[in-house]
Amino acid sequence: DYGDPILGERKEMQKVIKVKGLGAASNVSVLAQEIVAKCGNLVHPSRLPEVEQLLYYLQNREETAPPAARKKRREFKAKDPFDVTQIKEKAFIDDIEDYKELLYESNEDKLKGTALILQLARNPDNLE
């Protein structure tokens, strides 16, 4: 908890900045200058080389990941985790306890359990 900032949470001397324009063909130097210019009250211009280094790391971290990790990331991105249509199973209110148990299993099971509970919640007959 101590070292992991939550997105949007402000801590003393720390702010999370979303960098949308960073890609393989991005000019890291120009992007770092934009960040320092927009966040001048937080990042002193003397820290420009450090910002460039961080951006360079973020830009190249995909290539440094092991091939299995890259493949897994691509597979996970290919699936829309909020697409409940991927779950072909029909949910039954009598099985709600089983669906709740899935929430404590692997990520795939968590998604399945959540989708099944969502099916139940969308049916007004199941809501009291």
N, C-alpha and C positions, 0 to 999 in steps of 0.2 A: 504494500500500500504506500509506503513512504516514498519510494523512488518512481512509482508509476503514476504520472498525472492522468487524470480523467479528462477527456476531450471537453474543452469549454471551461474547465475549472481553472481558476487563476490561483497560483501559488506565488509566494513572494519570490521575485526575480525570475519567474518562469511563466511562459505563455506558449500554448500550442498554436502553431501556424500551419494552415493547410497550404500546400504548394500544388496547385493544379496544373501548371504548365511544365512540369518536369517529365521529360521523355528521353528516349535514346538520342534524339537529335537536338536536344535543348542545349543552348549555350549557358553553361553553368555560371560563367563570370557575369553575364548580363543579368541572369536571374538573381544572383546573389546581390548585385547592385540594386535591383528593384526591391528586394526584401529589406535591405538596409535602409533604402530611401523611405519605404512605407512604414517601417518599424524603427525609425530613427530614435524615438524616445526609449526604445527597449534595447536596441542593438547599436552600439557605438560604431561609427565608420571604421575605426581601427581594427574591428573584429571581422572585417570583410573576408580576409583569407580563411578564417575559421568557418564562416558561413559557406564559402565556396567549397571547402573540404567536405563539409557535411552534405552539401548538395551532390557533390561528386560521389560520395559514398552511397547516397540514396539512389542515384542514377545507375550505379553499377552493381548494386547488391543482388539483383536478379541473376546476373551472370555468375556471381560468386557462389550462389546457392548450389548444393549438390543436385545433379540431374533428377533424382527421384523427388526432391522437394519442389523443384520447378514444375515437374509433371503433375504432382499432387495439387499445387496451387492452380494450375491451369484447369484441372478437372473440377476443382471446387468452384472456380469462377464460372465454369461452363454451366453448372447447375444454378438455377435461381432458388435459393433457399426458402423464399417466401412463396414459391409457386406450389400451392397445395394440389394442383392437378397432377403432379407427379406421383401422388399417393393414390393408387387405384383401389385401395381397400376401403370398404364402406364402414363408417363408424357406427357403433351401437352404444346406447347409453348404459346398458348393462355391463359393458367392458371398460367403463371409465377408469376403474382402478388399475387395469392393465396399462392403459394409456398413460396414467400418472407414473407408473413404474418406469416406462420408457424414458421419462424425463431425466432419470438418473443413470442412463446408460451412455453409449457412445454418441457422438454428435449426430450421426445418421439416425440413430434411434430417437434422439431428442427431437429432431425435425419431424420424424414420423409421428411421434406421440403428440407433438404440438399441432400438426396438421389434422390429426384425428380429433383432438379436442376442439379445434377450430370448426371442424365439420359439425360437431355436436352443438357448439355455441351458435352457429348460423341457423339452426333449426329452432324456431320459437317454441315448439312443443317441448323441447328439452330444458328450456329456461323456466325457472320458478320465481 
